[in-house]
Amino acid sequence: MEYMILIYADEKLYSGMNEQQLGELMQSYNDYTQELIAAGVLRGGSELAPVHTATTVRVRDGKIACTDGPFAETKEQLGGYYLIDCANLDEAIQWAAKCPSAGVGSMEVRPQIKNG
């Protein structure tokens, strides 16, 4: 079963890091990604650009309305994701708990809907 790990954290936390701290964080993400690959569960993933680059799109009465920025103001922003293939939700949760940002943010785990 495929699960998506959505990585939420406060972007301000990362912007306040010095070069060494950012380097260590990036290395921890590289290590985590390599662990997912070695276990054979990684299907995809990516870091996302900062939330200020987002565009929110709504369609109302057939008209497209775009707004710069995220849909809602929150303390944590979606910063990236991993798509993993696990036997069950418990395994996906264990992988999410190993994510480097799990200690400072939150990991949302969602199963894929199988069509057909």
Secondary structure, DSSP 4 states (H G I P E B T S, - for coil): -EEEEEEEE-HHHHHT--HHHHHHHHHHHHHHHHHHHHHT-EEEEEE---GGG-EEEEEETTEEEEEES-SS--SSEEEEEEEEE-SSHHHHHHHHHHSGGGGTSEEEEEEPPPP-
